[in-house]
Amino acid sequence: MSQVHDGPDPHERQHYVHYLRRVRLQDGGVVRAVLDMCSSLAARGHHVTLLTCDATDVPPAWHTGVKNSPRATSIAVPRFLGPVPVAAETAIRGAHVLHLHTPWELSNLPLASAANRMRIPYVVSIHGMLDEWSLRQKWLKKRLFLALIGRRFLAGSARVHCAAAAELTQVSRFLRPGSGVVLAYPIDLSDFADLPGTERSLREYPELAGDTPRILFLSRLHPKKRPDLVIEAVARLDGADQPCQLIMAGPGEPAYVAALRQLAHQRGLGRRVLFTGMVRSLVKVSLFQAADVFVLPTSQENFGIALVEAMAAGTPVITTRGTDIWQELRSAGALIVDQDPAHIASAIRSLIADLPAAKQLGQRGRKWVMSELNAERVSGAYERMYQDVCRAPARHISHMAGSEE
């Protein structure tokens, strides 16, 4: 059964509902991407509701209904076979589009079913969770989920959103033909418009004083991101009479952070490695500026917000083909290397050997980010996607029974 939705007036204020179960910035890029999507759409005059079961890092203004800000609504965790929370049902009923995040979250399913009942189209953002690296993690559980219910959940969506063309290529085998769409994340780069300089980070971290080249890793300290390779690369440089100061910035599981500290100690780096924990706001921007090189030798990123932020700060970037936008980053001046300490060390050495040339690369990257990833421009593409799905025939999937109406 299909129904054609009345197409919204492009100039009309729309109501978009996003759902992310847990809003904690320590969880990484997905949370940041969702917050930026919501805020950029609200800034364009739309009514945006963020449903969440954990509002830890939701901006305070979102709870009070400040004009041109999203509205956050806390709900109980929707149960797979249980009723949808009243607050969620009320929000969805008044929406033009429901936007769900990550394909593995079971609590997405009852919300999608509620949207089907109300003839509200829903969109699913993949956030890098259907590529080959991700599927190899807990692979049996994921394959069973896809076979039993995941494919039907994706088939019922009006659009499946990927953040990069390479991501869509990897996940297309799981999608209904024609449902995939590529849209960059509308990253909030307002803190990067007028760069604060290095003073804030040097005051915050006086250990960074001196002229030793500074190498920055800023992301979650997680095995997927391979911070261990950065430690190994800096140790190689140290052994070749090229000492560097390494900054490991970001949250991580205590046991894994302890293992990284032990690795740095074993490689003789001692006090030349600074673990900062999570860094936020202008201190983070300043830390990017204080670094001579930013390195993220990741195994998998569908977009890589930290890479974009580093470039926005004018910092030269080294990363790998594990980032789905690596070709775009390379065209903007990033160095793309293999996941190998020797290759990473060689790339770092090439940059710090000629810092004026490295700064030129950094400025090239900043110009690209500020032009191509302008949040207002990108959020306009989200508007058009939502308007398209409102005009298209709706698809209604019975998730529990597995049959299409």
N, C-alpha and C positions, 0 to 999 in steps of 0.2 A: 504494500500500500504506500502511496506517495501523496504528498500534499505540497503545493507550491506556496511558500511563504510570501507574504506581501513584502516587496522590497522596501527597505527604509529610505527615507529622504536623506541624501548624503549630508545635508546641512542640519538634520535633526539630531538632537542629543540622544545618544543610544545608551543602553544599559548592558554592560558586559560583566559577567560573573566569572571569576577565576577561582579555582580550588587547588590548594596545595596543603597537604596534611600538616606539615611541620615547617614553620618559618623560623629557622635558626641559621644565622649567617655562617656559623661554623660548619654547616653541612655543605658549603661550597657554592658553585656557580648556578645551580638550579634555583636556589632561593634568591640570589641576586637577580637572575634573569626575570623571575616572576615579579619581584618588587618593581623592577624597572619597567616591565610591560605595563603593569597597573598604573604606575605614576605617570608614564608618558601619555597614556590614553586619557587619564583624568585631566592632565594639563591641557589637552585638546578640547576639553569641555564635556566629555562623556561621563556618565554615571558608572563608576566601576566599583564592584563589590569583591573583596577578597574573602573567601570562606577558608577558614583554617581551624585545625584542632589544637594548634600550639602557636600562639601569637607572640612568642618570646621576643623576636626582633622586628615585629611590625612597628613602623614609625608611630609614635604616640598620637600624632595629628590624625591618623587614620581611624582612631577610635572615637573622635569627637565631631566628625562631620565638617571639617574645615573645607571651605570652598576650593574647588579644583584639586582636591585630594581624593584618593580612593577611600572607601569606607570598609573597614575590616569587621567581620562578623565571626565570632568564635562559636564553633559548633562541636557537638560530641562526634566521635569518630563514626562515620556511617558504616554500618555493618553490612557485610556481603549479602546476607539473606534477611536483613532486618529493615524496619521502616527508615525512611530518610528523615533526619532531624528536621523539626518544624521550621527552624530558621533557614535551613538550606532550601527546603521546599518553597518557602515564601520568596526567597531571593531568586531562585531559578524561574519561578512562575512569572516574575516581572522582567525577565531578561530577554534580550534579543539573541544572545549567544552565551553558551556555557563553555568555558575554556578549562580543560583538565590537563594536569601536568604529570608526566612520566607514565610509561605503559605498564609498569609492574604494580602500581598501587591498587590494592583490592578495593579500597574505599571509593575509588573512582567509579566502580561499576554500578552501585545503587544510584549515584548521582546521574550517571548517563541514562539509566533506565527511567529515572524521574523526568529527565529532559525529554526522552522519547514520548512518555505519556502526555506531556504538555505540548508536544510538537515544537520543541525548542531545539535548534541544531546545536551540536557540540563539536568542539575542536580538541584534538589531543596533541600536545607537544611531546616529542620523543626525548629530548635532552640527552642525546648520545647513548641511550640505553638499549638500543637494538643493533649496535654494530658488533663486529666479530669479537673484539676484545671483551666487551661486556657480556656477550652471550656465553663466552667460555667460563665466566664466573658463575658458579652454581648452575651449570648448564642443564642438568636433568630437570631441576625444578622449573627453570624458565621454559624449556621446550614443552613440558607438560602443560604449563599455563597457556602458552601460545596455542597448543593443539586443542585444549579444552574450552578456552573462553577468550583468550587474548586476541586471536584473529577476528572473532566476531565483534569484539569491542572496537577494534580498529576499523573494521568494515562499516560499522554503524556511524562512524564519525563523518561529519561533513568535510573536514579537512584534517590531514595529519601534518603537523608542522615540524619541519626540520630546519636547523639553523645554518646549514651549509649544503651545497649541491652534492658534495661527497657523502654526506650523511644520508641524503635521500637515495643515492645510488645503492648504498649498503642495505637500506631498510625496505626498498621498493618491493621485494619479494613477499613481504608480509602485508602489503597494503592493497586495497581496492584500486584498480587502475584509474589514474587521474586524480586520486584524492590527495596525493602528496604535494606540499607547497614548501618552497624555500624562502625563509625570511630571516635576516640577521636579527640578533637581539637588539632592542632599542636601549643601549647602555647609557645610563646617566653619567655623562662626562662633565657635568657642571663644575666639579672640583678641579678639573683639568683645564678649564678655559683660561684662567689666569693662574699660572703655575706659582706655587708659594715659595719656591727655592728650597735649598737644602737645609736651612737653619733649623727648621722645626725638628727634622729627624736627627740632626746632630745634637740638638739639646736633649731630645728624648733618649738618644743612645750615644752617650759621650765616648763609648768604646770605639766609635767610628772615626775619631779624630786621627789625622795623619794623612800621608800621601799614598799609602798602599792602595793599589787598585781594589775596588769593591765589586764583588760579584753577588748578585741578589737572586735568591729563589723565593718567590712569594706565591703561595698557594696552600691548599691543604697539604699537610705532611702525611702523605698516603702512598703506599707502594705503587699505585697506578701512576703517580706523578714522577716517580723515580728521583727523589731528592738524593738518594744514595749515589747516583751517578755524578751529581754535581760535586759532592764531597770527594769522590774518587778523582774527578778531573782536577779539582783544586789541589789535591795531594800530589798529583803528577806535576803540576806547575811548580809547586813548592820544591819538589825533588829536583827540578830542572832550573833552580835558582830564579824562579819567578814567583815570589810570594804574593799572595792575594788575601784579602779579607773576605770571608764568606758570610753572608747574612741569610739565615734560614727563617723566613717570616711566614707564619701561618699556624693554625691550630692542628692538632693531631692527637691520635690515641696515645696516652702516656707511655705504653709499652713500646710503641713504634718510635716515638720521639727519643726515648731512652736508648733504643738501639742505634739511632742515628748519632746521638751524642757519643756513644761508645765507639762507633765507626770513626768518627772524627778524631777521637783520642788515639785509637789504634794507628791511624794514618799520620800521627804526629802533628796535627794541626793545632791542637791545644786551644789557646785563647783567640786564635784567628777565626774561629767560627762563633757567630753570635746567633743564638736562638731567641727570637723576640716574642713568640706567641702571635696571636692575631693582632693585626694592625689595621686601623680604620681611618677614614676621613682624610683630612689634610696631612696628617702624619704619614699616612700611606703614600700619598702623592709625593710628599717631600722625600720619602725613602726611595721611591723610584728615581727621583732626580739625583739623589746622592750616589746611586749606583752607577758604575761605569758600564756594566753589562748586566742584562737580565737573562737568566737561563731557566727554561722549563722543559726538561727532556722527557715529556710525558708519553705514556703508552697510548692514551686515548683522550681526546678532547673533541667534542663536536663543534666547539667554537673557540673556547679559551679566552674567557673574559680578562684574566690576568695578563695575557699576552697583549690584548688590545689596550689595556690600561698602561702597560709599560710603554707601548708605542705612543700613546697619547701624552705621556710625560716626556717624550723625546729620548727615551733610553734605548740603546741598541739591544736587539733581541736575538737570542739563540733558542731554537726549538727543533722539533722533529716532525716527521711525516705522520706521527700519531695525532696531530692536530688536523681536523678536517678542512680547515681553511689555510693549510700551509702554503698552497700555491699563491693565494692572495697575499699572505704575509711576506712571502719571498719577493713578490713583485714590489712590495712596499719597503724592502730593505732588510728584512729579517734573514738571518743565516739559518739554513735548514741542514741538520746533521743527523747522522745515525745515532742510535742509542748505545753509545760506546764512549767510555771515559776518555780514550785517546783522541777521538774525533771532537768531543766537546772541549777538551783542553786545547786542542789546536785552534778551534774557532775562537775561544776566549783570548788566546795569545795573539791571534791576528788582529783582534779589536783593540786590545790594550797596548799593542805595539805602536799604534797610530791613533791616539785618542781624538785629535781633531777630525780625522776621517770618520771615526766611529760616531762622533757627535753629528756629523752630516747625515749619516745613515739614520740616526735617531730622529733628526728633524724631518727627514723624508717620511719616516713612519708616522710621525705626529701629523704631518700634513694629510696623509692618506686617511688616517682614522677620523680626523675632524671633518673631512669632506665626505667620505664614503659611508661612515657609520654615524652620521649626525642623527641624534635621537628623534628629532621632529620629522625628518625625512623618513626614517625607518618606521616610526609609529603610524605614519600615513599609509604605509603598505599594509599594516595590520587592520586599519580601518577598512581598506578596500577588500581585504580578505573576508572580514566579518560581513560587509555589505553583500559580497558575492554569495556567501552561504545562506544569507537570509532570503535571497532571491531564488535560490536553487530549489529543486524538489527535495523534500526532506526524506531521509532514510530512517526507517524504524526497525531496530533489531531487538528481538526478544533474547536478552543475554542469558537468562536462566535456562530457557528451553532450547536455545541455539537455533531458532528458526527465524526467518525474515518474514515480516508481515507483507 
